[in-house]
Amino acid sequence: MSGHFGSLILINVLIMIPIDLGNATVRYLEAQDHVAYIAMEKNAEIKQYVGGPSNRTEQDLLSSLRNYSPCTSLLVVADSETNTFIGRCGLLEKRGSLEVELYILLTQTHLRKGIARVVVPFLVRLAAANGKVAVAYVDSANQASLKLLERIGAISDGTNTDSGYQVNHIRYIFTST
């Protein structure tokens, strides 16, 4: 008896970067972003929920930025009108996993302006287009992020028990947006 196996067709979805999302543009890092990027990395208030300010020197950060190759792990969130750096976002690979960790950091002057509400769903689509599932880890004290994720349909998946700075953070999984 012969059997018939259906063909699996993989469709490679192309998501163009840069992409204008209305109130923000997501694009690759450019030399004009270096100073603002470093300032963000050194800002304790901005980095309070993501491990704190970088302990790397400004020179070390600048050296890393100069060696940047376009990738989805570090994307710039820019003002749509002026193209200036207002934050960073991306998808962090987890070796041997179909999951990627989604993140977004915005400058203080651009918080609560609906930017994350359009950038996060874009990142979820970008992950899916690359055959990955987006997850996020959120500090329980970060009420604004928790509310945003619930509003856009992310599903709480328990508390992270792995070691590291994300221990006891709430894990969210994105099914689709």
NUNURO-823210 format. One record per residue (C-alpha): residue number from 1; residue in one letter; x, y, z. Coordinates in steps of 0.1 Angstrom, whole numbers, plus 5000, padded with zeros to 4 digits. Layout:
<recs>
+-----+-----+------+------+------+
!   n ! res !   xx !   yy !   zz !
+-----+-----+------+------+------+
! NUM !   A !    X !    Y !    Z !
...
+-----+-----+------+------+------+
</recs>
This chain:
<recs>
+-----+-----+------+------+------+
!   n ! res !   xx !   yy !   zz !
+-----+-----+------+------+------+
!   1 !   M ! 5000 ! 5000 ! 5000 !
!   2 !   S ! 5014 ! 5033 ! 4991 !
!   3 !   G ! 5009 ! 5065 ! 5011 !
!   4 !   H ! 5007 ! 5101 ! 5000 !
!   5 !   F ! 5025 ! 5127 ! 5020 !
!   6 !   G ! 5014 ! 5163 ! 5015 !
!   7 !   S ! 5040 ! 5188 ! 5005 !
!   8 !   L ! 5051 ! 5214 ! 5030 !
!   9 !   I ! 5054 ! 5247 ! 5014 !
!  10 !   L ! 5073 ! 5273 ! 5033 !
!  11 !   I ! 5065 ! 5309 ! 5024 !
!  12 !   N ! 5093 ! 5334 ! 5032 !
!  13 !   V ! 5075 ! 5365 ! 5042 !
!  14 !   L ! 5095 ! 5397 ! 5035 !
!  15 !   I ! 5091 ! 5424 ! 5060 !
!  16 !   M ! 5107 ! 5456 ! 5049 !
!  17 !   I ! 5129 ! 5476 ! 5072 !
!  18 !   P ! 5127 ! 5506 ! 5076 !
!  19 !   I ! 5089 ! 5505 ! 5082 !
!  20 !   D ! 5068 ! 5536 ! 5091 !
!  21 !   L ! 5043 ! 5526 ! 5117 !
!  22 !   G ! 5026 ! 5560 ! 5119 !
!  23 !   N ! 5040 ! 5576 ! 5150 !
!  24 !   A ! 5073 ! 5558 ! 5148 !
!  25 !   T ! 5097 ! 5543 ! 5122 !
!  26 !   V ! 5116 ! 5511 ! 5129 !
!  27 !   R ! 5149 ! 5510 ! 5111 !
!  28 !   Y ! 5185 ! 5498 ! 5113 !
!  29 !   L ! 5210 ! 5517 ! 5134 !
!  30 !   E ! 5229 ! 5545 ! 5118 !
!  31 !   A ! 5259 ! 5566 ! 5128 !
!  32 !   Q ! 5237 ! 5595 ! 5137 !
!  33 !   D ! 5221 ! 5574 ! 5165 !
!  34 !   H ! 5253 ! 5566 ! 5184 !
!  35 !   V ! 5253 ! 5594 ! 5209 !
!  36 !   A ! 5216 ! 5590 ! 5217 !
!  37 !   Y ! 5220 ! 5552 ! 5220 !
!  38 !   I ! 5249 ! 5555 ! 5244 !
!  39 !   A ! 5229 ! 5581 ! 5265 !
!  40 !   M ! 5201 ! 5556 ! 5267 !
!  41 !   E ! 5224 ! 5528 ! 5278 !
!  42 !   K ! 5238 ! 5550 ! 5306 !
!  43 !   N ! 5204 ! 5562 ! 5318 !
!  44 !   A ! 5194 ! 5544 ! 5351 !
!  45 !   E ! 5158 ! 5555 ! 5349 !
!  46 !   I ! 5153 ! 5541 ! 5313 !
!  47 !   K ! 5171 ! 5509 ! 5321 !
!  48 !   Q ! 5156 ! 5503 ! 5355 !
!  49 !   Y ! 5135 ! 5473 ! 5343 !
!  50 !   V ! 5161 ! 5458 ! 5320 !
!  51 !   G ! 5192 ! 5451 ! 5341 !
!  52 !   G ! 5202 ! 5487 ! 5349 !
!  53 !   P ! 5225 ! 5511 ! 5331 !
!  54 !   S ! 5254 ! 5496 ! 5312 !
!  55 !   N ! 5287 ! 5493 ! 5330 !
!  56 !   R ! 5305 ! 5494 ! 5297 !
!  57 !   T ! 5325 ! 5525 ! 5290 !
!  58 !   E ! 5312 ! 5550 ! 5264 !
!  59 !   Q ! 5343 ! 5541 ! 5242 !
!  60 !   D ! 5335 ! 5504 ! 5244 !
!  61 !   L ! 5298 ! 5510 ! 5235 !
!  62 !   L ! 5308 ! 5533 ! 5206 !
!  63 !   S ! 5332 ! 5506 ! 5193 !
!  64 !   S ! 5304 ! 5480 ! 5193 !
!  65 !   L ! 5281 ! 5504 ! 5175 !
!  66 !   R ! 5307 ! 5511 ! 5148 !
!  67 !   N ! 5308 ! 5474 ! 5142 !
!  68 !   Y ! 5271 ! 5470 ! 5139 !
!  69 !   S ! 5257 ! 5449 ! 5111 !
!  70 !   P ! 5220 ! 5453 ! 5103 !
!  71 !   C ! 5201 ! 5427 ! 5122 !
!  72 !   T ! 5168 ! 5422 ! 5140 !
!  73 !   S ! 5184 ! 5420 ! 5175 !
!  74 !   L ! 5191 ! 5457 ! 5174 !
!  75 !   L ! 5167 ! 5480 ! 5156 !
!  76 !   V ! 5161 ! 5517 ! 5161 !
!  77 !   V ! 5128 ! 5533 ! 5169 !
!  78 !   A ! 5129 ! 5567 ! 5153 !
!  79 !   D ! 5105 ! 5597 ! 5152 !
!  80 !   S ! 5086 ! 5594 ! 5120 !
!  81 !   E ! 5088 ! 5631 ! 5112 !
!  82 !   T ! 5124 ! 5638 ! 5121 !
!  83 !   N ! 5140 ! 5603 ! 5118 !
!  84 !   T ! 5158 ! 5609 ! 5152 !
!  85 !   F ! 5165 ! 5581 ! 5176 !
!  86 !   I ! 5138 ! 5578 ! 5203 !
!  87 !   G ! 5145 ! 5542 ! 5214 !
!  88 !   R ! 5156 ! 5507 ! 5204 !
!  89 !   C ! 5139 ! 5474 ! 5200 !
!  90 !   G ! 5146 ! 5440 ! 5186 !
!  91 !   L ! 5143 ! 5402 ! 5188 !
!  92 !   L ! 5169 ! 5384 ! 5208 !
!  93 !   E ! 5176 ! 5348 ! 5196 !
!  94 !   K ! 5175 ! 5320 ! 5221 !
!  95 !   R ! 5199 ! 5293 ! 5210 !
!  96 !   G ! 5182 ! 5260 ! 5200 !
!  97 !   S ! 5148 ! 5275 ! 5204 !
!  98 !   L ! 5119 ! 5287 ! 5182 !
!  99 !   E ! 5114 ! 5316 ! 5206 !
! 100 !   V ! 5129 ! 5350 ! 5204 !
! 101 !   E ! 5128 ! 5376 ! 5232 !
! 102 !   L ! 5111 ! 5408 ! 5221 !
! 103 !   Y ! 5121 ! 5440 ! 5237 !
! 104 !   I ! 5116 ! 5478 ! 5234 !
! 105 !   L ! 5131 ! 5507 ! 5252 !
! 106 !   L ! 5120 ! 5543 ! 5246 !
! 107 !   T ! 5134 ! 5576 ! 5258 !
! 108 !   Q ! 5115 ! 5592 ! 5287 !
! 109 !   T ! 5100 ! 5619 ! 5265 !
! 110 !   H ! 5085 ! 5593 ! 5242 !
! 111 !   L ! 5068 ! 5570 ! 5268 !
! 112 !   R ! 5030 ! 5567 ! 5269 !
! 113 !   K ! 5026 ! 5581 ! 5234 !
! 114 !   G ! 5013 ! 5548 ! 5218 !
! 115 !   I ! 5047 ! 5540 ! 5202 !
! 116 !   A ! 5051 ! 5506 ! 5219 !
! 117 !   R ! 5015 ! 5498 ! 5210 !
! 118 !   V ! 5025 ! 5498 ! 5173 !
! 119 !   V ! 5061 ! 5486 ! 5175 !
! 120 !   V ! 5054 ! 5455 ! 5196 !
! 121 !   P ! 5029 ! 5440 ! 5171 !
! 122 !   F ! 5054 ! 5447 ! 5143 !
! 123 !   L ! 5081 ! 5428 ! 5162 !
! 124 !   V ! 5057 ! 5399 ! 5167 !
! 125 !   R ! 5050 ! 5398 ! 5130 !
! 126 !   L ! 5087 ! 5400 ! 5123 !
! 127 !   A ! 5093 ! 5371 ! 5146 !
! 128 !   A ! 5066 ! 5350 ! 5129 !
! 129 !   A ! 5079 ! 5359 ! 5094 !
! 130 !   N ! 5112 ! 5343 ! 5105 !
! 131 !   G ! 5095 ! 5312 ! 5119 !
! 132 !   K ! 5098 ! 5322 ! 5155 !
! 133 !   V ! 5075 ! 5328 ! 5184 !
! 134 !   A ! 5080 ! 5361 ! 5203 !
! 135 !   V ! 5081 ! 5361 ! 5241 !
! 136 !   A ! 5088 ! 5389 ! 5266 !
! 137 !   Y ! 5099 ! 5391 ! 5302 !
! 138 !   V ! 5085 ! 5419 ! 5322 !
! 139 !   D ! 5094 ! 5431 ! 5358 !
! 140 !   S ! 5062 ! 5429 ! 5379 !
! 141 !   A ! 5069 ! 5465 ! 5390 !
! 142 !   N ! 5067 ! 5477 ! 5354 !
! 143 !   Q ! 5030 ! 5483 ! 5354 !
! 144 !   A ! 5029 ! 5503 ! 5321 !
! 145 !   S ! 5044 ! 5474 ! 5302 !
! 146 !   L ! 5022 ! 5448 ! 5319 !
! 147 !   K ! 4991 ! 5468 ! 5309 !
! 148 !   L ! 5003 ! 5472 ! 5273 !
! 149 !   L ! 5010 ! 5435 ! 5268 !
! 150 !   E ! 4976 ! 5426 ! 5282 !
! 151 !   R ! 4959 ! 5452 ! 5259 !
! 152 !   I ! 4975 ! 5439 ! 5228 !
! 153 !   G ! 4967 ! 5403 ! 5236 !
! 154 !   A ! 4999 ! 5388 ! 5250 !
! 155 !   I ! 4994 ! 5358 ! 5272 !
! 156 !   S ! 5010 ! 5356 ! 5307 !
! 157 !   D ! 5029 ! 5323 ! 5308 !
! 158 !   G ! 5040 ! 5323 ! 5345 !
! 159 !   T ! 5071 ! 5336 ! 5362 !
! 160 !   N ! 5106 ! 5331 ! 5349 !
! 161 !   T ! 5126 ! 5309 ! 5372 !
! 162 !   D ! 5158 ! 5309 ! 5352 !
! 163 !   S ! 5188 ! 5326 ! 5368 !
! 164 !   G ! 5199 ! 5360 ! 5357 !
! 165 !   Y ! 5184 ! 5395 ! 5360 !
! 166 !   Q ! 5151 ! 5383 ! 5346 !
! 167 !   V ! 5144 ! 5359 ! 5374 !
! 168 !   N ! 5109 ! 5364 ! 5388 !
! 169 !   H ! 5099 ! 5385 ! 5358 !
! 170 !   I ! 5066 ! 5376 ! 5342 !
! 171 !   R ! 5069 ! 5357 ! 5310 !
! 172 !   Y ! 5045 ! 5366 ! 5281 !
! 173 !   I ! 5040 ! 5348 ! 5249 !
! 174 !   F ! 5025 ! 5363 ! 5217 !
! 175 !   T ! 5003 ! 5342 ! 5196 !
! 176 !   S ! 4995 ! 5367 ! 5168 !
! 177 !   T ! 4988 ! 5403 ! 5163 !
+-----+-----+------+------+------+
</recs>
